[in-house]
Amino acid sequence: MDVGTETRRRGADEAEGPAEDGGKRVRGHGAQTVYEKLRRSILDLSLAPGSPLDEVSLAAEFDMSRTPVREAMVRLAAEGLVTTLPNRNTIVSPIDFIRLPVYFEALTLMYRVTTRSAAVHRGAGELSRIKTLADAYADAVERGDALTMIEVNREFHVAIAEAGGNPYFTTLFTRLLDEGRRLLRLYYSSFDDHLPRQYVDEHGAMVAAIEAGDAERADQLAAAHAAQIVRQIQSYIARDAAAGMVLTDR
């Protein structure tokens, strides 16, 4: 790319975006566009774990300079979705299947402790938000919108953690939920994105236990909810691995 083309693209990147009242364009919209499109592709696994991400190629694809692409990559790296290797190449972050058992252990514990704590400490405003997110999740399931399911599921469980009032729990659980978004995509894929209603009802049961202030019931429901998610993901991964086996007579 020649210098003149790069300069023109940089100017366009800085100028593009929704117009404000005075006709001025919002700066940084280019980076937001790249971020949203790449993030969606990573989360729905159309960009497979380990796929290379080349700034020059992406800049050409989006018809932008490398600056907004680089900004988008920084945001994706902060979310753990892309990784920069020692040779400075960037790839879609791999899913570490070797560490899944300890990940699932931590995830299950945080489902339980945050739901239990919310049943004890939730306020009226926090309960209202949890209910709203439960309804939004049910709507996404009804529409078979897997990516919205992933996003709303995260917000639902983060809201429960926040209602528990322990910021350390909230921080850890949020991190685990963020790390597991692509695993959740596998979970929904195992149902062809048509999640059985019984799993939506599990959210409703947890909300009811939280509203009733029943910590023991909330704990039990959260443990069962986590267990069925783990089982389904493990079963899906095992089926996928078996399907890829090469069998010989030896």
Secondary structure, DSSP 8 states (H G I E B T S, - for coil): --HHHHHHHHHHHHH-S-B-TTS-B-TTHHHHHHHHHHHHHHHTTSS-TT-EE-HHHHHHHHTS-HHHHHHHHHHHHHTTSEEE-TTS-EEE----GGGHHHHHHHHHHHHHHHHHHHHHH--HHHHHHHHHHHHHHHHHHHHT-HHHHHHHHHHHHHHHHHHHT-HHHHHHHHHHHHHTHHHHHHHHHTTTT---HHHHHHHHHHHHHHHHT-HHHHHHHHHHHHHHHHHHHHHHHHHHHHHT------
